[in-house]
Amino acid sequence: MSKVKFDMNNFNQQLIIAGLAGLVEDEGLTMHEAFKVLEEIKKNTFSALMEMSKEVKK
């Protein structure tokens, strides 16, 4: 079972939510568009986060 879960009290998760809200409220994106941006961010940061994860496990 995965230890990863949604936690509204987690500051890092709050930052992601605030970013998505900003895309909708401040930049005028639709919810669908904001999630497309999130997917692009995931694609473009995956490799870097994978490397960071390897370093943390050392």
C-alpha positions in Angstrom: 0.0 0.0 0.0 1.3 3.4 -1.0 2.2 6.0 1.7 1.3 8.8 -0.7 -2.0 10.5 0.0 -3.8 13.8 -0.3 -3.3 15.9 2.9 -4.7 19.4 3.0 -2.4 20.2 5.9 0.7 19.4 3.9 2.4 22.7 2.9 3.9 21.3 -0.3 0.5 20.0 -1.5 -1.0 23.4 -0.6 1.5 25.0 -2.9 0.4 22.8 -5.8 -3.3 23.6 -5.1 -2.5 27.3 -4.9 -0.7 27.2 -8.2 -3.6 25.5 -9.9 -6.0 28.0 -8.3 -3.8 30.8 -9.6 -3.9 29.5 -13.1 -7.7 29.5 -13.0 -8.3 32.7 -11.0 -5.4 34.9 -12.0 -4.6 33.7 -15.5 -8.2 32.9 -16.6 -7.6 29.2 -17.6 -10.4 26.8 -17.3 -10.1 23.9 -14.9 -9.4 21.6 -17.8 -6.6 23.9 -19.1 -5.0 24.1 -15.7 -4.8 20.4 -15.5 -3.3 20.2 -19.0 -0.6 22.6 -17.7 -0.1 20.4 -14.7 0.4 17.4 -17.0 3.0 19.3 -19.0 4.8 20.3 -15.8 4.8 16.6 -14.8 6.3 15.6 -18.1 8.9 18.3 -18.0 10.1 17.7 -14.5 9.8 13.9 -14.2 13.5 13.3 -15.1 14.8 15.9 -12.7 12.6 14.6 -9.9 13.7 11.0 -10.6 17.4 12.1 -10.2 16.5 13.9 -7.0 14.8 10.8 -5.7 17.8 8.7 -6.4 20.0 11.1 -4.5 17.7 11.1 -1.4 17.8 7.3 -1.3 21.6 7.2 -1.2 
